[in-house]
Amino acid sequence: MNWKSMLAPYAQVVEELKVKLKGIRKQFEYESEHSPIEFITGRVKPVPSILEKAENRKIPLENIDTEIQDIAGVRVVCQFVDDIYAIVEMIRARKDLLIVEEKDYVSKKKDSGYRSYHLIIEYPVETIDGMKKLLAEIQIRTLAMNFWATNEHSLNYKYKGSIPADIKERLQKAAEAAFKLDEEMSMIKHEVQEAQRIFHRK
């Protein structure tokens, strides 16, 4: 399989989504309003990770474009929990993509403590072979959720998916602490936003 050729349209999907989401952020800035988007990152899943996922899930290589939903991945990070749902509503309203699945791990966290909102979308991309509709995943989470998830991912990688029980327990406590932080910050959201507006005016 020519992986460079196969993954090139996915890289295009990631770049286009990043440009469009950054455009939303800029529009809020121009209107001098609070942007629900703090920052955006994106990546195409590395080939070894694709192969590992295909092997674990018994997915034939010819089916990975329909059965692996996160080859193209974009992450949107925001300040407040409310912002997550505001971003979801904005994406739902768009006409340039189709949401095929939603997973709300914010209100229903995973057993590990993981929280995030996942959207699986179908996105049309123009290629030299014509238009292709590809699957991509958009993850939306707060800064606190992102901090926790990044560290949990590193530990999962270090321990090859088998994190020791004592560390797992600490991770779960840290996840609750992170969510508590989000809840407390939500209580003073309007004061924080007003302070940020004053700061930006100066």
matplotlib code that plots the C-alpha trace (Angstrom):
import matplotlib.pyplot as plt

x = [0.0, 1.2, 0.7, 1.8, -0.7, -3.4, -3.0, -2.5, -6.3, -6.5, -3.8, -5.8, -8.9, -7.0, -5.5, -8.9, -10.7, -8.0, -8.3, -12.1, -12.1, -9.4, -11.6, -14.4, -12.0, -10.9, -14.5, -15.2, -12.0, -13.1, -16.5, -14.7, -16.6, -15.4, -14.3, -15.3, -12.1, -8.8, -6.6, -6.8, -4.4, -4.6, -2.8, -3.0, -2.7, 0.8, 0.9, 2.1, -0.9, -3.3, -1.8, -2.0, -5.7, -6.5, -4.9, -6.6, -10.0, -9.5, -10.1, -8.9, -6.5, -8.8, -11.6, -9.6, -11.0, -14.5, -13.8, -11.1, -12.8, -9.9, -7.2, -7.8, -8.1, -8.6, -8.7, -10.4, -9.5, -11.6, -11.7, -15.0, -17.3, -20.1, -17.8, -17.7, -21.4, -21.3, -18.7, -20.7, -23.7, -21.7, -20.3, -23.8, -25.0, -22.3, -23.2, -19.7, -19.6, -21.9, -21.9, -22.3, -21.7, -21.5, -19.9, -20.4, -17.7, -18.1, -21.4, -20.7, -17.0, -15.0, -14.1, -10.5, -11.8, -11.4, -13.7, -14.1, -16.7, -16.1, -17.7, -17.2, -17.8, -17.8, -15.9, -15.7, -12.2, -11.2, -8.3, -6.7, -8.9, -12.1, -14.1, -13.7, -15.8, -13.6, -14.2, -12.5, -12.8, -13.1, -12.4, -13.6, -12.3, -11.4, -7.8, -8.0, -9.4, -6.7, -3.9, -5.3, -5.8, -2.3, -0.7, -2.9, -2.0, 1.7, 1.3, -0.7, 2.1, 4.8, 3.0, 1.7, -2.0, -1.5, -1.1, -0.4, -3.4, -1.9, -1.2, -4.6, -6.2, -4.2, -5.2, -8.9, -8.5, -6.7, -9.5, -12.1, -9.9, -9.6, -13.4, -13.8, -11.5, -13.7, -16.9, -15.3, -14.1, -17.5, -19.0, -16.8, -16.9, -18.5, -16.0, -13.1, -14.4, -14.9, -11.4, -10.1, -12.0, -10.5, -7.0, -7.4, -8.7, -5.5]
y = [0.0, 3.5, 5.1, 8.6, 8.7, 7.1, 9.5, 12.7, 13.5, 13.0, 15.6, 17.9, 17.3, 18.2, 21.4, 22.5, 21.9, 23.8, 26.8, 26.8, 26.5, 29.1, 31.3, 31.0, 32.0, 35.1, 36.1, 36.2, 38.3, 40.8, 41.1, 41.6, 38.7, 35.8, 33.0, 29.5, 28.3, 28.7, 26.8, 24.0, 21.2, 18.4, 15.3, 12.4, 9.1, 7.6, 4.4, 2.1, 3.3, 2.6, -0.9, -1.6, -0.5, -2.5, -5.6, -5.2, -4.7, -7.3, -4.7, -5.6, -2.9, -2.3, -1.2, 1.1, 4.2, 3.3, 1.4, 3.6, 6.9, 8.9, 8.7, 12.5, 14.1, 17.6, 18.8, 22.0, 23.2, 25.7, 27.5, 26.5, 23.4, 25.5, 26.4, 22.7, 22.6, 26.0, 24.6, 21.4, 23.5, 25.6, 22.4, 20.9, 24.0, 23.8, 22.8, 21.8, 18.5, 15.8, 14.6, 10.8, 10.1, 12.0, 10.7, 12.8, 11.8, 15.2, 14.4, 10.6, 10.2, 7.0, 4.6, 6.0, 9.5, 10.7, 13.5, 15.0, 15.5, 13.5, 14.2, 11.8, 13.6, 12.9, 15.6, 16.1, 16.8, 17.6, 15.4, 15.0, 11.9, 13.9, 14.5, 12.0, 11.9, 10.9, 10.3, 12.5, 12.9, 16.3, 16.2, 19.1, 19.6, 22.2, 23.1, 21.1, 18.0, 18.4, 18.5, 15.3, 13.5, 14.3, 12.9, 9.9, 9.2, 9.4, 6.9, 4.6, 4.6, 4.1, 1.1, -0.2, 0.2, -1.5, 1.4, 0.1, 0.2, 2.8, 5.2, 4.5, 5.5, 8.7, 9.5, 9.0, 11.4, 13.9, 13.6, 14.5, 17.4, 18.7, 18.5, 20.3, 23.0, 23.3, 23.6, 26.2, 28.3, 28.1, 29.7, 32.8, 32.6, 36.0, 37.8, 36.0, 37.0, 40.6, 40.8, 39.3, 42.0, 44.8, 43.3, 43.0, 46.5, 47.7]
z = [0.0, -0.9, 2.5, 1.4, -1.4, 0.8, 3.7, 1.6, 1.5, 5.2, 5.7, 3.5, 5.7, 8.8, 7.3, 5.9, 9.2, 11.2, 8.8, 9.2, 13.0, 13.3, 11.1, 13.7, 16.4, 14.5, 13.8, 17.5, 18.1, 15.4, 17.1, 20.4, 21.9, 23.9, 21.6, 22.8, 20.9, 22.8, 20.3, 17.7, 16.9, 14.3, 13.1, 10.7, 12.6, 12.1, 10.0, 12.9, 15.0, 12.0, 11.6, 15.3, 15.5, 12.4, 13.9, 17.3, 15.7, 12.9, 10.2, 6.7, 5.3, 2.4, 4.9, 7.1, 5.4, 6.5, 9.7, 11.4, 12.1, 13.5, 10.8, 10.5, 13.9, 15.0, 18.6, 19.7, 23.2, 25.1, 28.5, 29.8, 29.8, 28.3, 25.4, 24.4, 23.8, 22.0, 19.6, 19.1, 18.1, 15.6, 14.0, 13.8, 12.0, 9.3, 5.7, 4.6, 6.7, 7.9, 11.6, 11.5, 15.3, 18.6, 21.8, 24.9, 27.4, 29.2, 30.9, 30.8, 31.5, 30.7, 33.5, 33.4, 34.2, 30.6, 29.5, 26.0, 23.3, 20.2, 16.8, 13.9, 10.7, 7.0, 5.1, 1.4, 0.1, -3.5, -4.8, -8.2, -8.5, -7.8, -4.6, -1.8, 1.4, 4.3, 8.0, 10.6, 14.3, 16.1, 19.8, 21.9, 25.5, 28.1, 28.9, 32.2, 30.3, 27.7, 30.4, 32.0, 28.7, 27.4, 30.5, 30.6, 26.9, 27.8, 30.7, 28.5, 26.0, 28.7, 30.2, 26.9, 27.9, 31.3, 33.8, 37.4, 39.7, 42.1, 39.2, 37.7, 41.0, 41.1, 37.5, 38.4, 41.3, 39.1, 36.5, 39.2, 40.4, 36.8, 36.4, 39.7, 38.5, 35.3, 37.5, 39.7, 36.8, 35.2, 38.3, 37.6, 33.8, 33.3, 35.6, 33.8, 30.3, 31.4, 32.7, 29.4, 27.4, 29.5, 29.1, 25.3, 25.0, 26.6]

ax = plt.figure().add_subplot(projection="3d")
ax.plot(x, y, z, "-o")
ax.set_aspect("equal")
plt.show()
